[in-house]
Amino acid sequence: MYEIFRSDCIEWLSSCRPHSLHAVCTDPPYGLIEYSSKEINKLRNGKGGVWRIPPEFDGKRRRPLPRFSVLTLIQKKAICDYFQKWATLLMPALAPGAHVLIATNPLLQSHVYYGSISAGLEPRGTIIRLYHGFRGGDRPKGAEREFPDLCVGPRGNHEPWLLFRKPISERTVAQNIRKWGLGALRMLEGEKPLPDVIPSFKTPQKERKIVDHPSLKPQHLLRIFCRALLPKGGIVLDPFMGSGSTIAACNAVGVDSVGIEMDEAYFNMARKAIPLLSSLYPGFSGQSLHIKENEKVAIEEPEQLILLEESGNYNI
Ligand SMILES: C[S@@+](CC[C@H](N)C(=O)[O-])C[C@H]1O[C@@H](n2cnc3c(N)ncnc32)[C@H](O)[C@@H]1O
């Protein structure tokens, strides 16, 4: 079961019932500005702004990505303040022991992290989504021929998801689980603990054909997360729902959820996309690191797939 609302999540959280949410899984605007109406209008009109097409290095044209290296110190401080305010409003709505998982970016994660812990969320580590990214690794701009063997930063091959927990209310985690059903993560099948590195790939075409949101996350990853976050049931919130991929993942996994999206066009996309995304990969409810059976994710994007061997070694 799920409910979705078109609203600013800050307003929505301000009137949320205490202890009514049991987990958060979300992919907020990393730099805050990229989903402002000014920048989104530029993206929709093909006018650039913070959204840039990554350089072509193999003849393939890429989708626009927000460029975070342009953010000023004041804008970065605003990220920290925003997440402090956001987490302060979220805290009373969460039941004790609830986990909060927030997607971020290697350049901006410290601002999201500091804002969140300042509001009282406990840090519980970082889960790395390993995949082939297109950020970074560029030669010095305007001097690519002069410095063919230099890059100004490493090529991004991971996306950090910050994991937090609202402090437990009971003396031990076991007592908290008995009282609230919260405080721990669900293991993968075969009693394998959720690892903090998850081999992933870019969002498959199959999912992009259903919904064209610029930051669509893959069902594979989201189903693993949504299953892990709610060991004993409850409600997952995605306050920055976009096209509803987290809500679709919850639906597929059999977990209740609430999604909030501010933008009208994305909200309408989500309404249509949630049932379609959740009907993909039947039988995969995030119980393992692989989408099993005959699903074609691997075949669509062979160069992107990272295969995890039984031994724990992986090949990119
Ligand atoms: C990075 S995208 C999420 C995309 C999502 N993961 C998906 O797969 O479709 C962030 C979304 O948050 C929305 N948003 C930004 N600020 C918001 C706010 N204050 N309240 C609710 N939604 C907001 C944006 O319009 C955007 O669609």
Ligand as a Chemical Component Dictionary entry (heavy atoms), coordinates in Angstrom:
data_LIG
# 
_chem_comp.id                   LIG 
_chem_comp.type                 NON-POLYMER 
_chem_comp.pdbx_formal_charge   0 
_chem_comp.three_letter_code    LIG 
# 
loop_
_chem_comp_atom.comp_id 
_chem_comp_atom.atom_id 
_chem_comp_atom.alt_atom_id 
_chem_comp_atom.type_symbol 
_chem_comp_atom.charge 
_chem_comp_atom.model_Cartn_x 
_chem_comp_atom.model_Cartn_y 
_chem_comp_atom.model_Cartn_z 
_chem_comp_atom.pdbx_ordinal 
LIG C1  C1  C 0  17.158 13.592 -7.208 1  
LIG S1  S1  S 1  15.468 13.695 -7.540 2  
LIG C2  C2  C 0  14.815 12.141 -7.025 3  
LIG C3  C3  C 0  14.658 11.175 -8.169 4  
LIG C4  C4  C 0  14.197 9.807  -7.735 5  
LIG N1  N1  N 0  15.242 9.114  -7.044 6  
LIG C5  C5  C 0  13.765 8.956  -8.922 7  
LIG O1  O1  O 0  14.282 7.840  -9.067 8  
LIG O2  O2  O -1 12.915 9.408  -9.681 9  
LIG C6  C6  C 0  14.927 14.791 -6.300 10 
LIG C7  C7  C 0  13.450 15.167 -6.428 11 
LIG O3  O3  O 0  13.076 15.941 -5.283 12 
LIG C8  C8  C 0  12.150 16.930 -5.683 13 
LIG N2  N2  N 0  12.194 17.985 -4.639 14 
LIG C9  C9  C 0  13.138 18.941 -4.485 15 
LIG N3  N3  N 0  12.884 19.671 -3.361 16 
LIG C10 C10 C 0  11.769 19.135 -2.811 17 
LIG C11 C11 C 0  11.019 19.424 -1.629 18 
LIG N4  N4  N 0  11.378 20.426 -0.808 19 
LIG N5  N5  N 0  9.928  18.679 -1.345 20 
LIG C12 C12 C 0  9.565  17.668 -2.175 21 
LIG N6  N6  N 0  10.213 17.348 -3.319 22 
LIG C13 C13 C 0  11.317 18.058 -3.618 23 
LIG C14 C14 C 0  12.641 17.348 -7.062 24 
LIG O4  O4  O 0  11.592 17.951 -7.819 25 
LIG C15 C15 C 0  13.136 16.022 -7.656 26 
LIG O5  O5  O 0  12.136 15.389 -8.428 27 
# 
loop_
_chem_comp_bond.comp_id 
_chem_comp_bond.atom_id_1 
_chem_comp_bond.atom_id_2 
_chem_comp_bond.value_order 
_chem_comp_bond.pdbx_ordinal 
LIG C1  S1  SING 1  
LIG S1  C2  SING 2  
LIG S1  C6  SING 3  
LIG C2  C3  SING 4  
LIG C3  C4  SING 5  
LIG C4  N1  SING 6  
LIG C4  C5  SING 7  
LIG C5  O1  DOUB 8  
LIG C5  O2  SING 9  
LIG C6  C7  SING 10 
LIG C7  O3  SING 11 
LIG C7  C15 SING 12 
LIG O3  C8  SING 13 
LIG C8  N2  SING 14 
LIG C8  C14 SING 15 
LIG N2  C9  SING 16 
LIG N2  C13 SING 17 
LIG C9  N3  DOUB 18 
LIG N3  C10 SING 19 
LIG C10 C11 SING 20 
LIG C10 C13 DOUB 21 
LIG C11 N4  SING 22 
LIG C11 N5  DOUB 23 
LIG N5  C12 SING 24 
LIG C12 N6  DOUB 25 
LIG N6  C13 SING 26 
LIG C14 O4  SING 27 
LIG C14 C15 SING 28 
LIG C15 O5  SING 29 
# 
